[in-house]
Amino acid sequence: MRGWILLASLVLVSAASAQIVTTADDPAEIRRALTQAQLQASTARQRAEKLEASASSTRAAADKTAADTAAVAARIQQAEAEIAAQEAAIRLIERQRADLRARLAARQKPLVELTGALERLSRRPPVTSLLRPGSVRDTVHSRALLETMLPEVQKRTAALRGDLAQARRLQEQTRAATLNLKGEIRNLDSRRRQLAQLETNQRLAARDANGNADREAERALALAEKARDLSGLIDGLEEAAALREKLAALPGPVMRPDNAHTAGGIGGGGMASASPEASVAPSPLPDFLLPVAGRLVTGFGDASKGTPARGITIQVRDGAQVVAPATGRVAFADSYAGYGQIVIIDHAGGFTSLVTGLARVTVRVGDSLVAGSPLGNAGRGKPLLGFELRRGGKPVNPLEPLGR
């Protein structure tokens, strides 16, 4: 009997004193966020493995460094996504614990009455009850009451015992998820230190070859001062990139072969001419990816602010790692009024990408990037990053498959 009193009291204490962190999030929304974070982590992991394999098989030092750096950036994004997944899992468990607490609270009143009745009976053990003075009818009645009460108590407290067991399981799940979260945070810190070291090595290696890049950066800043708005800046940079591509496409001098006849007959020219059939132009942006993972706030063409959005806006984690959306060349990397630190990248096929709202930029004008190369980091306090993609000066929806 006293065992049942102890159980009932334990339930009351658990219902009254459980410290459960509640959240107003919809469980369905939490599950969606959990699924999205797990998908983002898987995608980043696959990209990191691919880049790591590329780095291990590349002999050229510059290409190997670029792949290594992009691989570490992908691992950082993987860790960020796994942290988001663990946080969503913890919120989901806390939501379940909050629901359990509500159920226990609803059952608290009848449990108080049951506890009081059991307490009164405990002061009069069954044997004493049977030996007390009174009629035979009273004795039979008391015995029948005792025989039927204990099974009823077991029946009424079965659900409560199940809830208590579930509470213990949820507590263990919270503890395990918290430990996993701490591990992912340590992993993220380690990856960030690794990336910082790689970026330092890259800067030291490129220190002696920055003359042209410095001059190009100065021209880009001068253009930014003259541009009326961000669109004008992009247009000016696109014109400069188009001119640079035309100059790069001009045929250059080649060595005359030993057999002059193999160079187009007697008196064959000493200039190389490109043949349309010599090579097939690669598809535009075959390695395209979004520069950062997060929650879409503004979609392409959204006119909620009056003017249709030319790109998308993403809410990201504090300090989130931002990467290059595709292979390309940095055309601008600096602050721009009202947009924070921004990076503009020229890509193949006439594409230009723009990332705005960065708090820290780690690339310079003239840097050649591979898809996934680190660009910098977001700020703090639920930062918003803008991302635009253009082709031939016209906005392109970055969330739709590209024409490739």
Summary of the structure (lengths in Angstrom):
residues: 404
radius of gyration: 34.2
end to end distance: 76.6
largest distance: 136.9
contacts: 1161
relative contact order: 0.11
helix: 57%
strand: 14%
